[in-house]
Amino acid sequence: MKRMILAAAAAMGVATPALAQDEVRLQLQWVTQAQFAGYYVALDQGFYDEEGLDVTILAGGPDIAPPQVLAGGGADVMLNWMPSALAARENGLPVVNIAQPFKSSGLMLTCWKDTGITGPQDFRGRTIGVWFFGNEYPFLSWMSQEGIPTEGGEDGVTVLKQGFNVDPLLQRQADCISTMTYNEYNQVLEAGVSPDELITFKYEDMGVATLEDGMYVLESNLEDPAFADKMVRFVRASMMGWKWAEENPLEAAMIVLDYDETGAQTEGHQIAMMEEIAKLTAGSNGALDPADFQRTVDTLLAGGSDPVITAVPEGAWTHAITDAALN
């Protein structure tokens, strides 16, 4: 209707005032890449404009913790892995999941096969690269369930605080490193390593997968009807972007490259990433599946004497936004 009114006014030569758009600031978990293609597609294809939104996408980085940005008022909505978000909530930051575009986990450990590692039982005495800033929780929960200490020694694993690259594996500083199916694993292969030289352990396959890349806001903000309305429109447009990206992975990768101000991304890597990302968002319409939430909670609680969270979270997610956005 808005477009029809503006078009009619333009045809009649009538000047119309610009319609004010509601601002939304989205904090990413990492730098501009196809992991976030749905949001860049929604921006590029005008889906946000159609919802009356002026969206600013804030790139992340190694020193940016999305929960801290959200808590400090630097963003309206953040992308976060659920273990990090639930740990933040238990520690006093009342974040709420309003949408879950990612249905499956892309997290895995990638190890040198010549180390003799064939399963988790062989992790003892090894050095394993792990991301921090909230990304360590799935690994720590997994090791706790396996009964493997993470303080080093012959009976435990030595945790190497891994940067966002694959150098520790390539330089043999670690026996295994954290990788994503859509990113770092390909970086290892692009460095000249053959898949036959590696053994991988997908968290999904090991029964310890947790939800990734959900949309989170502060609980208090949802009490404001105007804010909630903005989030309904934001989620609706974002999911349009994600489904467009799934159906058009090549074009989506090119859009991401257009928004990469650093010029650090390459066409081949982003195309391969988008193809893998589409597998993780497939099957989700944006509404959080309560069974997936419970699976994540169960994994985080099953940490023996040192669980990631100590109680089942209450009020950590809502269907109110997706119900309104999708219906």
C-alpha positions in Angstrom: 0.0 0.0 0.0 2.8 2.4 0.9 4.4 1.8 -2.5 1.1 2.4 -4.3 0.6 5.7 -2.5 4.1 6.9 -3.2 3.9 5.8 -6.9 0.5 7.5 -7.3 1.9 10.7 -5.7 5.0 10.6 -8.0 2.8 10.1 -11.1 0.8 13.2 -10.1 3.9 15.2 -9.6 3.0 15.7 -5.9 5.9 16.0 -3.5 5.6 13.6 -0.6 7.6 13.8 2.7 9.9 10.9 3.4 8.3 8.4 5.6 10.3 8.0 8.9 11.8 4.5 9.4 12.4 2.8 12.7 16.0 2.2 13.5 17.3 -1.2 14.4 20.9 -2.0 15.2 22.0 -5.7 14.8 25.2 -6.9 16.4 26.8 -9.8 14.6 28.9 -12.5 16.3 31.7 -12.1 13.8 32.9 -10.2 10.7 30.9 -9.8 7.6 30.6 -13.2 5.9 28.0 -15.6 4.6 27.2 -16.8 8.1 25.0 -13.7 8.3 23.8 -13.7 4.7 20.1 -13.5 5.5 20.5 -10.1 7.1 22.6 -8.7 4.3 20.1 -10.0 1.8 17.2 -8.5 3.6 19.1 -5.2 3.6 20.1 -5.4 0.0 16.8 -6.6 -1.4 14.8 -4.0 0.4 13.0 -6.3 2.8 13.8 -4.1 5.7 12.7 -1.0 3.8 9.4 -2.7 3.0 8.9 -3.1 6.8 9.7 0.5 7.5 13.0 -0.3 9.1 16.4 1.4 8.9 18.7 -1.4 9.9 22.4 -1.0 10.7 24.4 -4.2 10.8 27.3 -4.0 13.2 30.2 -6.4 12.4 31.8 -8.4 15.2 35.4 -9.3 15.8 37.7 -11.1 18.2 37.4 -8.4 20.9 33.6 -7.9 20.5 31.3 -9.8 22.9 27.7 -9.4 21.6 26.1 -9.7 25.1 28.3 -6.9 26.4 27.2 -4.7 23.4 23.6 -5.5 24.0 23.9 -4.8 27.8 25.6 -1.5 27.1 22.8 -0.3 24.7 25.0 -0.5 21.7 22.6 -2.7 19.8 18.9 -3.5 19.8 19.3 -7.2 18.9 22.3 -9.5 18.9 23.2 -12.8 17.3 24.5 -15.3 19.8 25.0 -19.0 20.4 22.5 -20.2 22.9 25.0 -21.6 25.5 26.5 -18.1 25.7 23.1 -16.4 25.9 21.9 -18.8 28.6 25.1 -18.4 30.6 24.7 -14.6 30.4 21.1 -14.9 31.5 22.0 -17.0 34.5 24.7 -14.5 35.4 22.2 -11.6 35.4 21.8 -10.3 31.9 18.1 -11.0 31.0 18.4 -11.9 27.3 15.5 -13.5 25.5 15.6 -15.5 22.3 13.0 -14.1 19.9 13.9 -16.1 16.8 16.1 -19.0 15.7 17.0 -19.1 12.0 19.6 -21.8 12.5 18.1 -25.3 13.0 21.4 -27.3 13.1 24.8 -26.8 14.5 27.9 -26.4 12.3 30.4 -26.8 15.2 33.0 -29.6 15.1 36.5 -30.5 16.2 39.0 -31.1 13.4 42.1 -33.3 14.3 45.1 -34.6 12.6 44.5 -38.3 11.9 48.2 -39.2 12.4 47.8 -38.4 16.1 45.9 -41.7 16.4 42.8 -40.0 17.7 39.7 -42.0 16.9 37.2 -40.7 19.4 36.8 -38.6 22.6 38.5 -41.3 24.6 41.7 -40.3 22.8 41.5 -36.6 23.8 43.2 -37.2 27.1 46.8 -35.8 27.1 46.1 -33.8 23.9 46.1 -30.1 23.2 42.8 -28.9 21.7 42.1 -25.4 20.4 38.9 -23.9 21.7 37.2 -20.5 21.0 36.3 -18.4 24.0 34.0 -15.3 24.4 31.1 -17.7 25.2 32.0 -20.2 22.4 33.8 -22.5 24.8 30.6 -23.6 26.6 29.7 -26.5 24.2 33.2 -28.0 24.4 33.4 -27.7 28.2 30.0 -29.3 28.6 31.1 -32.1 26.2 34.3 -32.8 28.1 32.5 -32.7 31.4 30.0 -35.3 30.2 33.0 -37.5 29.0 34.6 -37.1 32.4 37.7 -35.5 30.9 39.3 -32.7 32.9 40.2 -29.5 31.0 43.2 -28.4 33.1 45.8 -30.4 31.2 47.9 -33.4 32.3 48.0 -36.9 31.0 44.4 -37.6 32.0 42.9 -34.4 30.7 43.1 -32.0 27.8 45.1 -28.9 27.5 42.9 -26.2 26.2 44.5 -23.8 23.8 42.7 -20.5 23.6 42.2 -20.4 19.9 42.1 -17.3 17.8 39.7 -17.1 14.8 42.1 -18.9 12.4 43.4 -22.4 11.9 47.1 -21.7 12.5 47.3 -23.9 15.7 46.4 -27.0 13.7 48.6 -26.1 10.6 51.6 -25.3 12.8 51.0 -28.4 15.0 50.5 -26.4 18.1 47.3 -28.3 18.7 46.2 -31.9 17.9 42.6 -30.7 17.3 41.0 -27.3 16.8 37.5 -25.9 16.8 36.1 -25.5 13.3 32.8 -24.7 11.7 31.5 -26.9 8.8 31.1 -23.7 6.8 34.3 -21.8 7.5 37.4 -23.0 9.3 37.3 -26.6 8.0 37.4 -25.1 4.5 40.3 -22.9 5.5 42.3 -26.0 6.5 41.6 -27.6 3.1 42.5 -24.4 1.3 45.9 -24.5 3.1 46.7 -27.7 1.2 45.6 -30.3 3.7 43.8 -33.3 2.3 40.6 -34.5 4.0 42.3 -37.9 4.3 44.8 -36.4 6.7 42.0 -35.3 9.1 39.4 -36.8 11.4 36.4 -34.6 12.4 33.9 -34.9 15.2 30.6 -33.0 14.6 28.9 -31.9 17.8 25.6 -32.9 16.1 26.9 -36.5 15.7 28.3 -36.7 19.2 24.9 -35.8 20.7 26.1 -32.6 22.3 25.0 -30.1 19.7 23.6 -26.8 20.9 21.7 -24.0 19.1 23.7 -21.3 17.3 23.1 -17.9 15.9 19.8 -17.1 17.5 18.3 -13.5 17.7 18.3 -12.1 21.3 17.0 -8.9 22.9 16.8 -7.6 26.4 13.7 -8.8 28.2 12.9 -5.3 29.5 12.8 -4.0 25.9 10.0 -6.4 25.0 7.7 -4.8 27.5 7.6 -1.7 25.1 4.9 -2.4 22.5 6.8 -0.1 20.0 10.0 -2.1 20.4 8.2 -5.4 20.1 6.5 -4.2 16.9 9.9 -3.3 15.5 11.2 -6.8 16.3 8.2 -8.4 14.6 8.9 -6.6 11.4 12.7 -7.2 11.8 12.2 -10.9 12.2 9.8 -11.1 9.3 12.1 -9.3 6.9 15.2 -11.2 8.2 13.5 -14.6 7.6 12.6 -13.5 4.1 16.3 -12.7 3.6 17.3 -16.2 4.9 14.9 -18.1 2.7 16.0 -16.0 -0.3 19.6 -16.8 0.6 18.8 -20.5 0.8 17.2 -20.5 -2.6 19.9 -18.3 -4.2 23.2 -19.2 -2.5 25.5 -17.8 -5.2 23.7 -14.5 -5.4 23.6 -14.3 -1.6 27.4 -14.8 -1.4 27.9 -12.0 -3.9 25.7 -9.7 -1.8 27.8 -10.5 1.3 31.0 -9.6 -0.6 29.4 -6.3 -1.6 29.0 -5.4 2.1 32.5 -6.6 3.2 34.2 -3.3 3.7 37.5 -5.0 4.7 37.9 -6.8 1.4 39.2 -9.8 3.3 36.7 -12.3 2.0 37.1 -14.2 -1.2 34.4 -15.2 -3.7 35.2 -18.9 -3.6 35.2 -19.1 0.2 32.0 -17.2 0.6 30.2 -19.3 -2.0 31.3 -22.5 -0.3 30.3 -21.0 3.1 26.8 -20.0 1.9 26.2 -23.5 0.5 27.0 -25.0 4.0 25.1 -22.3 5.9 22.0 -23.1 3.8 22.1 -26.6 5.3 22.0 -25.2 8.8 19.1 -22.8 8.3 17.0 -25.3 6.3 14.0 -26.5 8.2 13.6 -23.4 10.3 11.0 -20.7 9.7 12.5 -18.6 12.4 10.4 -19.9 15.3 12.4 -21.7 18.1 11.6 -25.4 18.4 11.1 -26.0 22.1 12.6 -29.5 21.7 15.8 -27.9 20.3 15.8 -25.5 23.2 15.4 -28.4 25.7 18.2 -30.4 24.0 20.5 -27.4 24.4 19.6 -27.0 28.0 20.0 -30.7 28.8 23.5 -30.6 27.2 24.5 -27.5 29.3 23.1 -29.0 32.5 24.9 -32.3 32.0 28.2 -30.9 33.2 28.8 -32.9 36.4 30.2 -30.8 39.1 30.8 -27.8 36.8 27.8 -27.4 34.4 27.6 -24.4 32.1 24.2 -23.5 33.7 22.9 -24.7 37.0 19.2 -24.6 36.5 16.6 -24.8 33.7 16.2 -21.2 32.5 12.8 -19.6 32.8 11.6 -17.0 30.3 14.7 -17.4 28.1 12.7 -17.5 24.9 9.4 -16.4 23.5 7.2 -17.2 20.5 5.4 -13.9 20.7 7.6 -12.2 18.1 7.7 -15.1 15.6 3.9 -15.8 16.0 3.2 -12.2 15.0 5.9 -12.1 12.3 5.0 -15.4 10.6 1.2 -15.4 10.8 
